[in-house]
Amino acid sequence: MTAPAVAPAAAPGGDLRAPTADRGRGPSRGGGSHGHAPGKQRFGVMGVVSIVVLVVLAVLWLLPFLWSLATSFKSEADAAATPQTWLPAGGFTLQAYRAILEQGNIPTWLFNSLLTSIVITLIVVATSALVAYAFSRLDFRGKKWLYVATIASIIIPPQVLIVPLFYQMLAFDMVDTYWGIILPQAIAPAMVFVLKKFFDQVPIELEDAARVDGAGRIRVFFTILLPLSRPILGAVSIFVFIGAWNNFLWPFIVTNDASLLTLPVGLQTIKSAYGIQYAQNMAAAILAALPLILVFLFFQRQIIKGISTTGFGGQ
């Protein structure tokens, strides 16, 4: 006959104590001894490989910029010497930057670029947001075909419109004016598409609740939609600003007055009678790119947030 099982001894107070072998053993956590502390991220092999690949790609992307930066601080003799080296034999110098600043009117060109780019950005963001809201929330006759036409205009190359735009500016007497530079760049169908897709994801219940409280469409747009759209509006603003700043062809065509030249156009007017000046060309490129680098450094969070989220994810 089998002996009856012996019940565990009762501790004082009536509590039953677990067997000694089980004391101090916490609950199993996912893989026993192979588990990791909560809140700590563990990188696997693929994570390490991804980081290495991203670092290599970043270095490859930075190499041309670093080479341009190094060349801009060389003398013209060292910049044209063969074989090329990162460290010039004659040492680094500011000769190329001094030549650029002495030959051109950099402050005026910089002011023109800033003025036109900022005004273009403000107009594009304002008009694109209003048009996108109308496509997203309003119902009107011809809405579908008008939206299709707006999206189809994205694929039209800007170079195709240069001649008709120039004749239009000529008819309006806007050649050699700031408005002649600004207005043809103040339409951005791609930004309408981006903002419309964002507005489609905003819950309509937020607007319905505001209308119950007596708010009209204009008030709903400015008090609800725009505050929720700050990430995407920031990203759109930066993209439009960069495009307007880098635009060379249209300002070059529509302006003849030296006092209205933008920075990319003005830097191209600085030519030397001694052939290609590599150090000066690199110095001009660095000067033109410097404001954009600063914009990205200060607003990179808005760019990443505007692209990676619709304004709700991750919050």
GULO-342686 format. One record per atom (N, C-alpha, C): x negated, y negated, z. Coordinates in steps of 0.1 Angstrom, whole numbers, padded with zeros to 4 digits, always signed. Atoms other than C-alpha are relative to their C-alpha. Layout:
// GULO-342686
XYZ
...
***
This chain:
// GULO-342686
-0009+0012+0000
+0000+0000+0000
-0009-0012+0000
+0008+0012+0001
-0013-0034-0009
+0002-0009+0012
-0002+0008-0011
-0020-0057+0019
+0006-0013-0004
-0007+0012+0003
+0002-0088+0021
-0010-0012-0002
+0009+0011+0002
-0013-0120+0008
+0000-0009+0012
+0001+0008-0012
-0026-0142+0036
+0002-0015-0005
-0003+0014+0003
-0012-0178+0034
-0011-0008+0005
+0010+0009-0004
-0037-0206+0037
+0003-0006+0014
-0002+0005-0014
-0042-0219+0072
+0005-0014+0000
-0006+0014-0001
-0022-0249+0082
-0009-0009+0008
+0009+0010-0007
-0042-0279+0091
+0009-0007+0011
-0007+0007-0010
-0032-0300+0121
+0009-0010-0007
-0010+0009+0006
-0001-0320+0112
+0008+0007-0010
-0008-0008+0009
+0013-0292+0091
-0004+0000-0015
+0005+0000+0013
-0007-0299+0059
-0007+0013-0004
+0008-0012+0005
-0020-0270+0038
-0012-0005-0007
+0012+0004+0007
-0056-0273+0028
-0003+0009-0012
+0004-0008+0012
-0068-0262-0006
-0011+0008+0003
+0011-0008-0002
-0093-0235-0009
-0013-0008-0001
+0013+0007+0000
-0129-0245-0003
-0006-0002-0013
+0006+0001+0014
-0139-0238-0039
+0006-0011-0008
-0007+0010+0008
-0114-0263-0052
-0001-0014+0006
+0001+0013-0006
-0122-0291-0028
-0010-0009-0007
+0009+0010+0006
-0137-0322-0042
+0000+0000-0015
+0000-0001+0015
-0129-0312-0078
+0012-0008-0005
-0010+0009+0005
-0110-0340-0095
+0007+0007-0012
-0007-0005+0011
-0086-0335-0123
-0008+0001-0013
+0008-0001+0012
-0100-0323-0156
+0003-0011-0010
-0002+0012+0008
-0105-0352-0180
-0005+0003-0014
+0003-0002+0014
-0104-0342-0217
-0010+0010-0002
+0010-0010+0004
-0135-0320-0221
-0008+0004+0012
+0008-0004-0012
-0146-0313-0185
-0012-0008+0002
+0013+0007-0003
-0182-0322-0179
-0004-0009-0012
+0004+0008+0011
-0184-0336-0214
+0008-0012-0002
-0008+0012+0002
-0159-0363-0209
-0008-0013+0003
+0008+0012-0003
-0170-0400-0207
+0010-0009+0008
-0008+0009-0008
-0159-0428-0184
+0010-0008-0008
-0009+0008+0007
-0128-0446-0194
-0004-0014-0002
+0004+0014+0003
-0133-0480-0211
-0013-0001-0007
+0013+0000+0006
-0167-0470-0225
+0002+0007-0014
-0001-0005+0014
-0169-0465-0263
-0012+0008-0003
+0011-0009+0003
-0190-0436-0274
-0002+0001-0015
+0003+0000+0015
-0206-0438-0309
-0005+0014-0004
+0004-0013+0005
-0208-0406-0328
-0010-0003-0012
+0010+0001+0011
-0231-0399-0358
+0005-0009-0011
-0005+0009+0010
-0208-0416-0382
+0000-0014+0004
+0001+0014-0004
-0207-0447-0361
-0014-0006-0001
+0014+0004+0001
-0245-0449-0360
-0003-0002-0015
+0002+0001+0014
-0246-0443-0398
+0006-0013-0006
-0007+0011+0005
-0221-0470-0404
-0007-0013+0004
+0007+0012-0005
-0240-0496-0383
-0013-0001-0008
+0013+0001+0008
-0273-0487-0402
+0003-0005-0014
-0003+0004+0014
-0256-0491-0436
+0004-0015+0000
-0003+0015+0000
-0241-0525-0426
-0012-0009+0002
+0012+0008-0002
-0274-0537-0413
-0008-0001-0013
+0007+0000+0013
-0291-0527-0446
+0006-0009-0010
-0007+0009+0009
-0264-0544-0466
-0002-0015+0003
+0002+0014-0005
-0267-0576-0445
-0014-0005-0004
+0014+0005+0003
-0305-0577-0450
-0001-0002-0015
+0001+0002+0015
-0301-0572-0488
+0007-0012-0004
-0007+0012+0004
-0275-0600-0489
-0008-0012+0004
+0007+0012-0005
-0297-0623-0469
-0014-0003-0007
+0013+0002+0006
-0329-0617-0489
-0001-0011-0010
+0001+0011+0009
-0321-0640-0518
+0001-0014+0006
-0001+0013-0006
-0310-0668-0495
-0014-0003+0008
+0012+0003-0007
-0342-0664-0474
-0011-0003-0010
+0010+0003+0010
-0363-0664-0506
+0002-0014-0005
-0003+0014+0005
-0346-0696-0518
-0004-0010+0011
+0004+0009-0010
-0352-0712-0484
-0015-0001+0001
+0014+0000-0001
-0388-0702-0483
-0006-0008-0012
+0005+0007+0012
-0393-0715-0519
+0002-0015+0001
-0003+0014-0001
-0377-0748-0511
-0010-0008+0009
+0010+0007-0009
-0405-0755-0485
-0014+0002-0006
+0013-0001+0007
-0433-0747-0510
-0003-0012-0009
+0004+0010+0010
-0452-0771-0532
+0004+0006-0014
-0004-0005+0013
-0444-0769-0569
-0011+0010-0005
+0011-0009+0004
-0478-0753-0575
+0002+0014+0006
-0002-0013-0006
-0471-0725-0550
+0012+0006-0004
-0012-0005+0005
-0436-0721-0562
-0001+0007-0014
+0002-0005+0014
-0448-0715-0598
-0011+0010-0001
+0011-0009+0000
-0478-0694-0588
+0004+0015-0002
-0002-0014+0001
-0481-0657-0597
-0012+0007+0005
-0012-0006-0004
-0479-0633-0580
+0006-0008+0012
-0007+0008-0011
-0453-0648-0556
-0002+0007+0013
+0002-0005-0014
-0457-0645-0519
+0010-0008+0009
-0008+0007-0009
-0435-0653-0490
-0007-0012+0007
+0008+0011-0007
-0462-0674-0473
-0009-0006-0011
+0008+0007+0010
-0477-0700-0497
-0014-0002+0005
+0014+0003-0003
-0514-0705-0499
-0002-0014+0006
+0002+0014-0005
-0511-0742-0493
+0009-0004+0012
-0008+0003-0011
-0487-0739-0465
+0014-0006-0004
-0013+0006+0003
-0451-0751-0462
+0000-0015+0000
+0000+0014+0001
-0442-0786-0471
+0015-0005-0003
-0013+0006+0002
-0412-0809-0473
+0000-0008-0013
+0002+0008+0012
-0423-0823-0507
+0012+0001-0009
-0012-0002+0009
-0393-0808-0527
+0012-0008+0006
-0011+0008-0006
-0368-0823-0502
-0002-0015-0001
+0002+0015+0002
-0384-0857-0503
+0002-0004-0014
-0003+0004+0014
-0383-0857-0541
+0014+0000-0003
-0015-0001+0002
-0346-0847-0541
+0006-0013+0006
-0006+0011-0007
-0337-0874-0516
-0004-0014-0006
+0005+0013+0006
-0358-0901-0534
+0006-0002-0014
-0005+0002+0014
-0345-0894-0569
+0015-0001-0001
-0014+0000+0000
-0308-0890-0561
+0007-0008+0010
-0008+0007-0010
-0280-0907-0542
+0008+0010+0008
-0006-0011-0008
-0274-0879-0518
+0012-0005+0009
-0011+0004-0009
-0253-0898-0492
+0013-0003-0008
-0012+0003+0008
-0228-0911-0519
+0006+0013-0005
-0005-0013+0005
-0225-0876-0535
+0006+0008+0011
-0005-0008-0011
-0221-0860-0501
+0014-0006+0005
-0013+0006-0004
-0193-0885-0492
+0011+0004-0010
-0010-0003+0010
-0175-0879-0525
+0004+0015+0001
-0004-0014-0001
-0176-0841-0521
+0008+0002+0013
-0008-0002-0012
-0163-0843-0485
+0014-0006-0002
-0013+0006+0002
-0136-0867-0494
+0010+0008-0009
-0008-0008+0009
-0123-0848-0524
+0004+0014+0005
-0003-0014-0005
-0126-0814-0508
+0010+0000+0012
-0009+0001-0011
-0108-0825-0476
+0014-0003-0005
-0013+0003+0005
-0079-0841-0495
+0006+0011-0008
-0005-0012+0008
-0076-0811-0519
+0005+0010+0010
-0004-0010-0009
-0075-0788-0489
+0013-0004+0007
-0012+0004-0007
-0048-0808-0471
+0012+0001-0009
-0011+0000+0009
-0026-0811-0502
+0004+0015-0003
-0002-0014+0003
-0030-0774-0511
+0007+0008+0012
-0006-0006-0011
-0022-0762-0476
+0014-0004+0002
-0013+0005-0003
+0008-0784-0472
+0010+0005-0011
-0009-0004+0010
+0024-0777-0506
+0001+0016-0001
-0001-0014+0001
+0015-0740-0506
+0009+0006+0012
-0008-0005-0011
+0031-0735-0471
+0015-0003-0003
-0014+0003+0003
+0063-0752-0482
+0006+0009-0011
-0005-0009+0011
+0066-0733-0514
+0001+0014+0004
-0001-0014-0005
+0058-0700-0497
+0012+0002+0009
-0011-0002-0009
+0084-0706-0470
+0013+0000-0009
-0012+0000+0009
+0110-0714-0498
+0002+0014-0006
-0001-0013+0006
+0102-0681-0516
+0003+0011+0010
-0001-0010-0010
+0102-0662-0483
+0014+0000+0006
-0012+0001-0009
+0134-0675-0466
+0012-0005-0008
-0012+0006+0006
+0156-0694-0491
+0005+0009-0012
-0006-0006+0011
+0179-0680-0517
+0006-0010-0010
-0004+0009+0010
+0184-0700-0549
-0001+0006-0014
-0001-0005+0013
+0191-0695-0585
-0014-0001-0007
+0013+0000+0007
+0160-0685-0605
-0012+0003+0009
+0011-0002-0010
+0140-0677-0574
-0010+0011-0005
+0008-0011+0004
+0128-0643-0588
-0009-0004-0011
+0008+0004+0011
+0116-0657-0621
-0010-0010+0003
+0010+0010-0004
+0100-0687-0606
-0011+0006+0008
+0010-0007-0007
+0081-0665-0582
-0009+0008-0009
+0008-0008+0010
+0070-0642-0611
-0009-0010-0007
+0008+0010+0008
+0058-0673-0630
-0012-0005+0009
+0011+0005-0009
+0038-0685-0599
-0011+0010+0001
+0010-0010-0001
+0021-0652-0595
-0007+0003-0013
+0007-0002+0013
+0014-0648-0632
-0010-0011-0003
+0009+0011+0002
-0003-0682-0632
-0014+0002+0006
+0013-0003-0006
-0030-0667-0610
-0010+0006-0010
+0009-0007+0009
-0044-0647-0639
-0005-0009-0011
+0004+0010+0010
-0048-0678-0661
-0014-0005+0003
+0013+0005-0003
-0085-0687-0663
+0000-0016+0001
+0000+0014-0001
-0091-0723-0651
-0006-0007-0012
+0007+0006+0011
-0113-0730-0681
+0010-0002-0012
-0009+0002+0010
-0083-0726-0704
+0008-0013+0001
-0008+0012-0003
-0066-0756-0688
-0008-0013+0000
+0008+0012-0001
-0095-0780-0690
+0004-0011-0010
-0003+0010+0011
-0086-0797-0723
+0014-0006+0003
-0012+0006-0003
-0049-0802-0715
+0000-0009+0013
+0001+0008-0012
-0057-0814-0680
-0008-0013-0002
+0008+0012+0003
-0083-0839-0693
+0009-0010-0007
-0009+0009+0008
-0058-0853-0718
+0011-0006+0010
-0011+0005-0009
-0032-0856-0690
-0006-0010+0009
+0007+0010-0008
-0057-0874-0667
-0003-0013-0008
+0003+0012+0009
-0066-0897-0697
+0013-0008-0002
-0013+0007+0002
-0029-0905-0703
+0005-0007+0013
-0004+0006-0012
-0024-0913-0666
-0011-0010+0005
+0011+0009-0003
-0056-0934-0666
-0007+0004+0013
+0007-0005-0012
-0072-0913-0639
-0014+0006-0002
+0014-0004+0002
-0105-0905-0655
-0009-0009+0007
+0010+0008-0008
-0134-0917-0634
+0008-0006+0013
-0007+0003-0012
-0111-0918-0603
-0001+0012+0009
-0001-0011-0010
-0109-0898-0571
+0012+0009-0003
-0012-0007+0003
-0074-0888-0580
-0001+0009-0012
+0003-0008+0011
-0086-0875-0613
-0007+0013+0003
+0006-0012-0005
-0108-0851-0594
+0009+0009+0008
-0008-0007-0010
-0083-0842-0568
+0013+0007-0006
-0013-0005+0004
-0049-0837-0585
+0000+0013-0008
+0000-0013+0007
-0058-0809-0610
-0004+0012+0009
+0004-0011-0009
-0073-0789-0581
+0010+0002+0012
-0009+0000-0011
-0043-0795-0558
+0011+0011-0001
-0010-0011+0001
-0023-0764-0570
-0008+0013+0001
+0007-0013-0002
-0033-0730-0558
+0011+0011+0001
-0010-0011-0001
-0008-0702-0567
-0004+0012+0009
+0005-0011-0008
-0030-0676-0550
+0003-0002+0015
-0003+0003-0013
-0025-0694-0517
+0015+0001+0003
-0015-0002-0002
+0013-0694-0522
+0003+0014+0002
-0003-0014-0002
+0012-0657-0526
-0005+0005+0014
+0005-0004-0013
-0009-0652-0495
+0009-0004+0012
-0009+0005-0010
+0013-0674-0473
+0014+0006-0001
-0013-0006+0001
+0045-0659-0487
+0000+0014+0006
+0000-0014-0006
+0034-0624-0477
-0001-0001+0015
+0000+0002-0015
+0026-0637-0442
+0014-0004+0005
-0013+0004-0005
+0060-0654-0438
+0010+0011-0001
-0009-0012+0001
+0077-0622-0449
-0001+0009+0012
+0002-0008-0012
+0063-0605-0418
+0004-0007+0013
-0005+0007-0012
+0075-0631-0393
+0014+0004+0002
-0014-0005-0003
+0106-0617-0376
+0010-0011-0002
-0011+0010+0002
+0137-0635-0388
+0008-0003+0012
-0007+0003-0013
+0151-0632-0353
-0005-0012+0007
+0005+0012-0006
+0129-0660-0342
+0007-0012-0005
-0007+0012+0007
+0145-0684-0367
+0015+0000+0004
-0014-0001-0003
+0180-0671-0359
+0002-0006+0014
-0001+0005-0014
+0174-0678-0322
-0001-0016+0000
+0002+0015+0000
+0162-0714-0330
+0013-0006-0006
-0012+0006+0007
+0193-0720-0353
+0012+0000+0010
-0011+0000-0010
+0216-0709-0325
-0001-0012+0010
+0002+0012-0009
+0200-0737-0304
+0002-0013-0007
-0003+0013+0008
+0208-0762-0332
-0011-0005-0008
+0012+0004+0008
+0174-0763-0350
+0003+0002-0015
-0002-0001+0015
+0175-0770-0388
-0012+0007-0005
+0011-0007+0006
+0152-0754-0413
-0013-0007+0001
+0012+0007-0001
+0127-0782-0412
-0006+0001+0014
+0005-0002-0014
+0124-0780-0374
-0005+0014+0002
+0004-0014-0001
+0122-0742-0376
-0014+0002-0006
+0012-0001+0007
+0094-0745-0401
-0012-0006+0008
+0011+0007-0007
+0073-0770-0381
-0002+0005+0014
+0001-0003-0014
+0080-0757-0346
-0002+0015+0002
+0001-0015-0002
+0080-0719-0352
-0009+0006-0010
+0008-0006+0010
+0065-0709-0385
-0015-0005+0000
+0013+0005+0001
+0035-0732-0385
-0009+0004+0012
+0008-0004-0011
+0023-0725-0349
-0004+0015-0001
+0003-0015+0001
+0025-0687-0356
-0010+0002-0012
+0008-0002+0012
+0006-0693-0389
-0014-0006+0001
+0013+0006-0001
-0025-0709-0375
-0011+0008-0005
+0011-0008+0005
-0048-0680-0382
-0001+0000-0015
+0000-0001+0014
-0038-0676-0418
-0002-0014-0007
+0002+0014+0005
-0036-0714-0424
-0015-0004+0001
+0014+0003-0001
-0071-0717-0411
-0009+0007-0010
+0007-0007+0010
-0084-0690-0434
+0002-0006-0014
-0003+0006+0013
-0066-0705-0464
-0007-0014-0001
+0007+0013+0000
-0080-0740-0455
-0014+0001-0004
+0014-0002+0002
-0115-0727-0454
-0003+0005-0015
+0002-0005+0013
-0112-0708-0487
+0002-0011-0011
-0002+0011+0010
-0097-0739-0505
-0011-0010+0001
+0011+0010-0001
-0124-0762-0491
-0012+0005-0007
+0012-0005+0006
-0152-0739-0502
+0002+0000-0016
-0002+0000+0014
-0136-0736-0537
-0001-0014-0006
+0000+0014+0005
-0132-0774-0540
-0015-0005+0001
+0013+0005-0002
-0167-0780-0527
-0010+0005-0011
+0009-0006+0010
-0184-0756-0551
+0004-0003-0015
-0005+0002+0013
-0163-0767-0581
-0010-0010-0008
+0009+0008+0008
-0188-0781-0607
+0006-0005-0013
-0004+0002+0014
-0171-0779-0641
+0010-0012-0001
-0010+0010+0001
-0140-0801-0635
-0005-0014+0004
+0006+0013-0003
-0158-0830-0616
-0010-0005-0011
+0010+0004+0011
-0185-0829-0643
+0007-0006-0012
-0006+0005+0012
-0160-0834-0671
+0008-0013+0002
-0009+0011-0002
-0137-0859-0655
-0006-0013+0005
+0007+0012-0005
-0163-0883-0641
-0012-0003-0008
+0012+0006+0006
-0189-0905-0658
-0007-0010+0009
+0006+0009-0009
-0194-0930-0631
-0009+0006+0010
+0010-0006-0010
-0225-0922-0610
+0004-0001+0014
-0005+0002-0014
-0208-0935-0579
+0011+0010+0004
-0011-0009-0003
-0181-0909-0582
-0004+0015-0001
+0004-0014+0001
-0202-0878-0587
+0000+0007+0013
+0000-0009-0012
-0198-0849-0563
-0014+0006+0002
+0014-0005-0003
-0228-0832-0547
-0005+0010-0010
+0005-0010+0010
-0230-0802-0571
-0003-0007-0013
+0002+0007+0012
-0227-0825-0601
-0012-0009+0001
+0011+0009-0001
-0251-0851-0588
-0014+0007+0001
+0013-0007-0001
-0278-0826-0579
-0005+0005-0014
+0004-0005+0013
-0278-0813-0615
-0005-0012-0009
+0005+0011+0008
-0285-0848-0628
-0015-0003+0003
+0014+0002-0003
-0319-0848-0611
-0008+0010-0008
+0009-0008+0009
-0342-0835-0638
-0014-0006+0000
+0014+0004+0001
-0379-0837-0641
-0005+0001-0014
+0005+0000+0014
-0398-0845-0673
-0011+0011-0001
+0011-0010+0000
-0423-0817-0663
+0005+0014-0001
-0005-0013+0000
-0401-0788-0669
+0008+0004+0012
-0007-0005-0011
-0384-0766-0644
-0008-0001+0013
+0006+0002-0013
-0392-0775-0608
+0006+0009+0010
-0006-0010-0008
-0386-0744-0588
+0003-0004+0014
-0002+0004-0014
-0391-0758-0554
+0012-0011+0001
-0011+0010-0001
-0368-0788-0561
+0014+0006-0003
-0013-0007+0002
-0341-0765-0576
+0005+0007+0012
-0004-0007-0012
-0341-0744-0545
+0004-0009+0011
-0003+0010-0010
-0341-0775-0523
+0014-0005-0002
-0013+0005+0004
-0311-0788-0542
+0011+0011+0004
-0010-0011-0003
-0293-0754-0538
+0002+0001+0015
-0001+0000-0015
-0300-0754-0500
+0008-0012+0005
-0007+0011-0005
-0287-0789-0496
+0015+0001-0004
-0014-0001+0004
-0255-0781-0515
+0007+0011+0008
-0006-0011-0008
-0249-0749-0495
+0000-0003+0015
+0001+0002-0014
-0257-0763-0461
+0013-0004+0007
-0013+0002-0006
-0223-0778-0454
+0009+0012+0001
-0008-0012+0000
-0206-0745-0463
-0005+0009+0010
+0005-0009-0011
-0229-0726-0440
+0004-0005+0014
-0005+0006-0012
-0220-0750-0412
+0015+0003+0002
-0014-0002-0001
-0183-0746-0419
+0003+0015+0004
-0002-0014-0003
-0186-0708-0418
-0004+0003+0014
+0005-0003-0013
-0206-0708-0386
+0010-0005+0011
-0010+0006-0010
-0180-0730-0368
+0013+0007-0001
-0014-0004+0001
-0149-0714-0382
+0001+0015-0005
+0000-0014+0004
-0159-0677-0388
+0010+0008+0007
-0011-0007-0008
-0135-0666-0361
+0013-0001-0007
-0013+0002+0007
-0106-0682-0380
+0001+0008-0013
+0000-0008+0012
-0117-0666-0412
+0003+0014+0002
-0001-0014-0002
-0120-0631-0398
+0014+0003+0005
-0014-0003-0006
-0087-0634-0378
+0010-0002-0011
-0010+0002+0011
-0068-0648-0408
+0000+0011-0010
+0000-0011+0010
-0079-0619-0430
+0004+0013+0006
-0002-0013-0006
-0078-0590-0406
+0014+0002+0007
-0012-0001-0007
-0045-0598-0389
+0011-0009-0006
-0011+0009+0005
-0011-0613-0398
+0004-0010+0011
-0004+0009-0010
-0010-0633-0366
+0006+0007+0012
-0006-0007-0011
+0006-0606-0345
-0008+0011+0005
+0008-0011-0004
-0017-0577-0345
-0011-0003+0009
+0011+0002-0009
-0042-0574-0317
+0003-0010+0010
-0003+0010-0011
-0024-0599-0295
+0010+0006+0010
***
